[in-house]
Amino acid sequence: MPSRSYILNMQLLKLFFFGSLLLLCSCSENNNEVIGVVFPEIKGPEQLTDNANEHFLASYYGINSFDKTQRYVAVLQTDIKYKLPDENEPATLGLLDITDNSFTPLTTTRAWNFQQGCMAHWLGTSPDSLIIYNDIREERYVSVIMNVHTKEEIKTIPFPVAAVSPDGREAISINFSRLRLTRPDYGYGGGYQDPQENNAFPDDDGLFLIDLETGESSLIVSYKQIKDMVPPVGENDINWFNHTLFSRKGSKIFWLSRQMDGNRRITTSFTVNRDGTGLKRCFPDGWAGSHFDWLNDDELMVTANYQSKQYAHVLFTVGEEDYRRLGNGLLDYDGHGTFSPDEKWMITDTYPSRGMREQKIYLMDMETEAVLSLGRFVQPEEFTSHWRCDLHARWSTDGDMIVFNSTHTGSRQVYLFRLSFQ
């Protein structure tokens, strides 16, 4: 039987979308002009996976989970529910066919977590057949390129991927062992490949650019290189890199540099050109940074401590100080925002609210910044700590579907909205 929260979501969506398209109004932040906006007709959410196992999208939010045909979605399946997995507990990587909701196993991986899956990406070189994902082979973190139709392993790259270029020819790799020490829910078990775990700013580790054709790597930004651009680390602490993303055309890379100050995590947001030039901090001191997406090849949205006063979805041009809060005050919080392929919409979410533990999904029109609620999903209290379930909504290849994870039925499953544009 559907949960109470699921029924509530259905009732709300029927009210919002009954009949056809919904016309809303938005008031400009600079004046009282009323501007009309037509939101797409939205159907769903549909539950795509069954409750026999835990299922969730096989990569981090903002990464396309669909193949080029939009028939298949890359999903992980596991029976682990309330614990942090280790290297001896593989998950099954498979394809979810959204025409009949069938799940086809492809392989297993030991390099995965609940936040980012195994960082599976469809490769731009062959987006209807090739996928790359992280695994552990011979006590080493690697990435594997596979043909999903033949299940043939095309190539093993001797580095795990943290981001893949839009054309599928390059990737960024970071030290996942360092992540396991500093942010266990983003690293992998095993503790491999980190001989300098006590070195706060090593000069031979950092952000690596990987040629996916040859497997060759080049260090484009080292930890030592950013030492004087970030606050001092706490005593006995280290700096670490996380959350990397190529710009829409692949010319730039965003990432977060982090360290601890006692019990407080300190973050500095960075961008760099793919060749290692043009290293820049994104924000003034105290703005930090958390979640992110590129609107295009130059404009970037980062949820940050705007003016060191409150978190907001902040849009700006790399190298400029044209910072702008999105959502006319309605999105002043830390959410997982990501833009549609046509750059006309942004989808974002919330963390569980206090008391009701509701997670919410919002759709924003980029022209007017009008915001529409797509639903509320109650996260059970058991899903917390390293095995929490963020909604992590992301767009389909053509931008007419949105998929997300949720635990509102009592298990971790994958859900889908379908969008119809006028």
N, C-alpha and C positions, 0 to 999 in steps of 0.2 A: 504494500500500500504506500502511495507517495507520502512523504513527510509533510508536516504542517507548513514548514517553510517553503517547500516546493509548491504546494497548493497556493499559498499566498503569492508567490512569484507569478504563477500562472494567472491569477486573478488580476494582479497589477498590470501585467502585460496585455491582457485582453482589454483592460480599460484604456491603456495607452494607444493600442494599435487597432482597435475594432474598426472594421470597414476598410480603411485604406491608409494613406499617409497622414501623419500628424503635423499640424502647423503650430509652431511655438514662436515666441517672441523673445528677443534679447535686447537689453538696454546697453548701449555702449558705455564703457568705463569713463569716457571723456565727456559725454553729454547724455541727454535723456532721449535721444533718437531711438525709436522702436523699429527694429529690423526683423522681418519675418524669415524663418528658416524652415525648410521642409526636411524632416528626418526620414530616413528610409523606413519602409514597412519591415518590421522585425518579427520573425517567428522563432519560437523556442523559449527556453532552452530545451534541447533534446539530449537525453542521456545516451551516449554512444557506446559505452562499455558496460559489461555486466558486473554484478556485485560478487561474483564467485572469487575474484582476486582483486587486489588493488591495481588500478591503472592510472597512469598520468602521462602527460606529454613528455617526450624524450629529450627535451632541451629547455633552455631558459626562456623566459617570456621575451617577446620581441623577435625571436628566431622563428622563421617560417617552418611550420610543422607539416605542411601539405606538399605533395609532389606537384609537378606542373599541371597535371590533369585535374587536380583537386578531388581526386577519388580516394587517395590514400593519405593517412595521417600517421606519422611516426610516434609510437607509443611504447612505454615500458610497462611490463606486467611483473608483479611480485606478490608474494604472500606475507612479506614483512609489513608491519603496520605501525607499531609504536616504538621503534628503536632506530638508531643510526646504523645503517648497514656497514659491514666491514668487507675486506677483500675476499673473504671466503663465502660471501652470500651474493651470488650473481642474480641479476634481473634479466628477464627476457625482453629483448628488443624485437618489436614486430610492427606490422602494418595493419591499421584499422581501415577497413573498407567502408566508407560512409554510405554506400548504396544499400548495404544489408547489415552493417554493424558487425561484420565478422572480423575476427582477429587472426592474422597469419603470423606465426613466429618466424623470425629470420635467424636469430642467433642469441647468445647470451653475452653479457658484459659484466665484469667485476669492477669497472670504474664508473660508478654512478652514485647519485645522491637524490634526495627528494626535492631539492631546490632547483637543480639544473639538469636532472636526468643524467644522460651520458653525453650531453652536448651534441646530439645528433643534428646534422645539417644536410639538407638536400644540396648537392653540388651544382653550381651554375653551369658547369661544363656539360652536364647531362641530367637536368632536374626532374626528368620523368623516370630515371632508373638508378642513379648513383647517390649513395648516402655515405657520409663519414661520421664516425662515432668513436668515442674513447673506450679503451679497454686496458687490461693488464696482461702483458705477455712476458714470460720469462722474468718475472719480478721487475718489470719496467712499465711505466705508463706510456701508452702508444695511442695512435688513432688508426682506424681501419677504414678503407674505402671498399664498399660492397655494392654489387649489383643486386638490387632488391628482387628482381624477377628471377634470376638464376641462383641467387644466394652465393655467388662466387665472390671470394675475397680478392679484389683486384690488386690491392697494395696495402702494406703496413708502413705507416709513417712513424719514425722513432721519437715522436713527440705527441703529447696530448693536445687537442685543439681547444682554445677558449673562444675563438671567433673565426669565421671563414669569410673571405672576400666575396662580394656579390657575383663575380665571374667564376668562382669556384677554383681559382688557380693558386691562391695563397691562403695562409691561416696565421693566426697569432697563437703562440703558446706561452703559458706561464707555468710557474712551479706549483703544481697541485699538492705536493708534499708540504710545502710551506703553508698552503691554505688549510691542510688538515690540522696543522699545529695551531693556527690562528683563528680560523673559522671552520670548525669541523664539518658543519653542514654544507660547505661548498667544496671540500676536498674529498679525496678518495682514501680508502683504507690501504694499508701496506707500508706507508712511510718511505716510499722509494725516491731515489734521485734528489736528495737534499743533503749533501755533505756539509753545507754551511748553514745549518738551521739555527746556529747561535750568532751568526754574523748579521748585524742589523742592516748593513748596506753593502752587500757584495758587489764587486765590479764586473763579475762574469755571469751574473744572473739578472733577470728582469723580463723585458718584453722581447720575445723572439718572433721574427717574421719567417714563416716556413714556406718553402716552395713545394707545393703538393705534387708536382710532377717529378722532381728529383729527390725530395725529402731533405734537401739541404736547408740549413738554418742560418740566420744572422741576427745578432743581438742589436736591436735598434734603440732601446733605452735600457740602461742598467739601473739597478737600485742606487748605486753610488752617484750616478748622474743627477738624481733628483734630491739628494741628501740635503742640499742647501736651499731647496725650494719648498720643503715641508717642515713642520714643527719638529723639535727634537723627540726622539722616541723615549718611552719610559725606561727606567732602569731594568735591565735584563729582558727587555722586549725587542722585537724586530719589526721592520717595515715589511709590508707585503702588498702585492698587486692582485687585483681582482676586477671582474666585470669589464671585459673588453668588447668593443664593437666597431666594425668598419663603418665608414660613412656610406651613403647610398651608392656612390660611384666607386668607392674603394680607395679614395685618395688619402683619407685621414683615418685615424684610430683614436677612439676615446677609451679611457680606463680610469680606475680609481686606485690611488695610493693610500694605504692605511697603516696606522700604528696605534698603540695604546698609550694613554696617559692615566695611569692608575686603572680604574674601572671604566674609564671613558674612552670610546673609540674615536680617533681623530681621522678625518678623511680629507684628502686633497684631490680634486678632479683635474685630469690632464687630457690634452690632445697632442697628437704628433702626426706629422706626415708619414706615409707608409715607408719612406726611405730613411726615416729617423731624423729628418730636419724639422724645424718649426715647432720644437717642444714648447708648449704653453700651459700655464695654469688657466683653468676656466674662470675662476671666481676670485674675488677679494678674500682676504683672511676672514675666517669664521663662517663662510657660506657652506663649506663642506661639499656634500653631494651624495646621492644615494642611488636613484634609478634614472633611466636615461633612454633616449632614442634619437636618431638622426632624422630630421624632417627632410633634408636633402643632403647635398655634399658639403654644405657650409653652415647650415643652421642646426642647432642641437638643443634638445630639451633635456634638462636634468632637474630632478626634484632636489631642491637645495634649500638651505636656510636663508631665504631671501632677505637681503639687507641685515643679516645676522639677527633677524627678529622672529621669523616663522617660516616653516617649510611650505613650499609651493612648487607647482610645475612651472619651471622657468625656461623660457625660450630665448636664445641669443645666437648671434653670429660668431663663429670662432674667430678670436683675435679682436673682437669688438666688445664694447661695454653696453650694448643695446638690450639689456636684460628686460624681459617682459613676463609678468605673471599671466599664465593662461587661466581661463575659466571665470573671469570677472569675480574672483573671490570665492567661487564655489569649489575650487580644487586646491585650496590652500592646505595641503597635507602631503605626506610621503606616499605616493602610489606608484604602480607599475604602468606608466604611460607609454603607448606605442602608436605610431602613425599608420594610417592606411596607405597602401601602395600608391594611390593617386594623390596623397598628401592633403586630402580634403577633410579627414576625420582623425580624431584621436580617441582611442579606447584606454581607460584606466580603471584602477580598482582601489579598494581600501583594505587595510588590515582589519581583523575582527574588532568590532566595537566593544567597549566595556559593558558588562552586564548582559546585553543581548547576544554578544559575539557574532554580530552580523557583518559579513563581508559584502561589499556592494560593487557593482560595475556601472561605470558611467561612459556615455558616448558624447563627445564634444564636436561640434561643427567648427572647423578652423576659421571660417570667414567671420562668423558672428560671435563665436565662443559660447553659443548656447549649449547647455548641458542637459542631457536626458538620462534618467536612471533606467537601467536595463534589468534590475532585480536585486534582491537581497538574499544571501545564502548563509545560513547559520553554521558555524564551524563548531563541532562538538569539542568539549574541553579536553578530551583525550589527545587531540591533535595539537601538539604544542612542541616547544623546544626544537630540536633538530629534525623532527618528523612532522612539523607543521605543514599545512597545505595552503599556500598563497594561491589566489585565483589565477594569476599570471596569464591573463587573456592575450591572445595574439590573432593577427589577421590571416586569412587565407591568401593564396597567391594572387587571386584576382580581386581581393578586397570585398567579396560579397558574402563571406562567412567569418565568424569569430569563434574560436575554440578556447576553452579554459578548463582548469581543474577545480574540483570542489569536493568537500566531504560532507555536504549537508544531508545526505541520506545515511550517513554513518560509516561509509567507506569512501576511499579516494577514487574518483571516477572522472571521466572526460565528458564534457558537455559542448553543445554547439548551438549558436544562433545563426539563422539565415537572414540575409538582408536583401531587400528588393528596392532598387533605386528607381525613381521616376525618370 
